[in-house]
Amino acid sequence: MPTLPGYAKVYAKAYETAKNKGVDIKDSIEIDAFSNSYISDQDASDLFKARVKIQTRLCANEYVTGNGITAYTGKEFSNAYGVVETFTYDKNPQTIGKMLADGRMKMLDTHPVQ
């Protein structure tokens, strides 16, 4: 995933602007047009387009911060971060059931922090 210090915030802002302008994030022609008009630096534009591809193809949304924790989007608390979320790209992924069964994964009970 393209990660540069602070890029998650830059991406989230550009992504939000694209959404507000009605850009279809899954349409590469619309993304190209938006990126080329909104982002003046070619490298930054290319980085944005690459990050959009990661989001649309691999479901790493704009709330993935690049530090293993997602941005908190709720209004109930003043937390900056939400849940811990890993993003793993594996050419031979296994199901959660298989990983639980063979001991590579363990399910933990959790409770909301008050």
C-alpha positions as CSV (number, residue, x, y, z in Angstrom):
1,M,0.0,0.0,0.0
2,P,1.4,3.4,-0.8
3,T,2.3,4.8,2.6
4,L,4.2,8.0,3.3
5,P,4.2,9.7,6.6
6,G,0.8,11.5,6.8
7,Y,-0.4,10.2,3.5
8,A,-3.5,8.6,5.0
9,K,-4.9,12.1,5.9
10,V,-4.0,13.5,2.4
11,Y,-5.7,10.5,0.7
12,A,-8.8,10.8,2.9
13,K,-9.2,14.5,2.1
14,A,-8.8,13.9,-1.6
15,Y,-11.1,11.0,-1.5
16,E,-13.8,13.0,0.4
17,T,-13.5,15.8,-2.2
18,A,-13.9,13.3,-5.0
19,K,-17.0,11.9,-3.3
20,N,-18.4,15.3,-2.8
21,K,-17.9,16.1,-6.5
22,G,-19.8,13.0,-7.4
23,V,-16.8,11.1,-8.8
24,D,-17.5,7.4,-9.2
25,I,-14.5,6.0,-7.4
26,K,-14.7,2.7,-9.3
27,D,-14.5,4.5,-12.7
28,S,-10.9,4.9,-13.7
29,I,-11.7,7.5,-16.3
30,E,-13.4,9.7,-13.7
31,I,-10.6,9.1,-11.2
32,D,-8.0,10.1,-13.8
33,A,-10.0,13.3,-14.6
34,F,-10.5,14.2,-10.9
35,S,-6.9,13.4,-10.0
36,N,-5.4,15.4,-12.9
37,S,-7.6,18.4,-12.1
38,Y,-7.5,18.3,-8.3
39,I,-3.8,17.3,-7.8
40,S,-1.2,19.4,-9.6
41,D,1.9,17.3,-8.8
42,Q,2.1,14.3,-11.1
43,D,3.8,12.0,-8.5
44,A,1.1,12.9,-6.0
45,S,-1.6,12.3,-8.7
46,D,-0.1,8.9,-9.5
47,L,0.0,8.0,-5.8
48,F,-3.6,9.0,-5.3
49,K,-4.7,6.9,-8.3
50,A,-2.6,3.9,-7.0
51,R,-4.3,4.3,-3.6
52,V,-7.7,4.4,-5.2
53,K,-6.9,1.1,-7.0
54,I,-6.0,-0.5,-3.7
55,Q,-9.2,0.7,-2.1
56,T,-11.4,-0.5,-5.0
57,R,-9.6,-3.8,-5.6
58,L,-8.6,-4.8,-2.1
59,C,-11.2,-2.9,0.1
60,A,-8.6,-0.9,2.0
61,N,-10.9,2.1,2.5
62,E,-10.0,5.7,3.3
63,Y,-10.1,5.1,7.1
64,V,-7.1,2.8,7.0
65,T,-4.4,5.0,8.5
66,G,-1.3,3.0,7.6
67,N,-0.4,2.4,11.2
68,G,-2.5,-0.7,11.9
69,I,-5.4,1.2,13.4
70,T,-8.4,2.7,11.6
71,A,-9.5,6.2,12.0
72,Y,-12.5,6.5,14.5
73,T,-15.5,7.9,12.7
74,G,-18.0,7.9,15.5
75,K,-19.2,10.9,17.4
76,E,-19.7,9.4,20.8
77,F,-16.1,9.6,21.8
78,S,-13.2,11.9,21.1
79,N,-10.9,9.0,20.1
80,A,-8.6,9.6,17.1
81,Y,-8.5,5.9,16.4
82,G,-11.0,3.1,16.1
83,V,-10.4,-0.7,15.9
84,V,-7.1,-2.3,15.2
85,E,-7.2,-3.5,11.6
86,T,-4.7,-5.5,9.7
87,F,-4.4,-5.5,6.0
88,T,-2.8,-8.6,4.6
89,Y,-2.3,-9.3,1.0
90,D,-1.7,-13.0,0.5
91,K,-1.5,-14.8,-2.8
92,N,-2.9,-17.9,-1.2
93,P,-5.4,-16.8,1.5
94,Q,-7.0,-19.2,3.9
95,T,-10.4,-18.9,5.5
96,I,-10.8,-17.8,9.1
97,G,-12.4,-21.2,9.8
98,K,-9.3,-23.0,8.5
99,M,-6.9,-20.8,10.4
100,L,-9.0,-21.3,13.6
101,A,-9.1,-25.0,13.1
102,D,-5.3,-25.5,12.6
103,G,-4.4,-23.1,15.4
104,R,-2.9,-20.2,13.4
105,M,-5.7,-17.9,14.6
106,K,-7.4,-17.4,17.9
107,M,-10.7,-15.7,18.5
108,L,-10.8,-13.4,21.5
109,D,-13.8,-12.2,23.4
110,T,-13.9,-8.4,23.7
111,H,-15.9,-5.9,25.5
112,P,-16.6,-2.2,24.7
113,V,-14.4,0.2,26.6
114,Q,-16.5,2.6,28.6
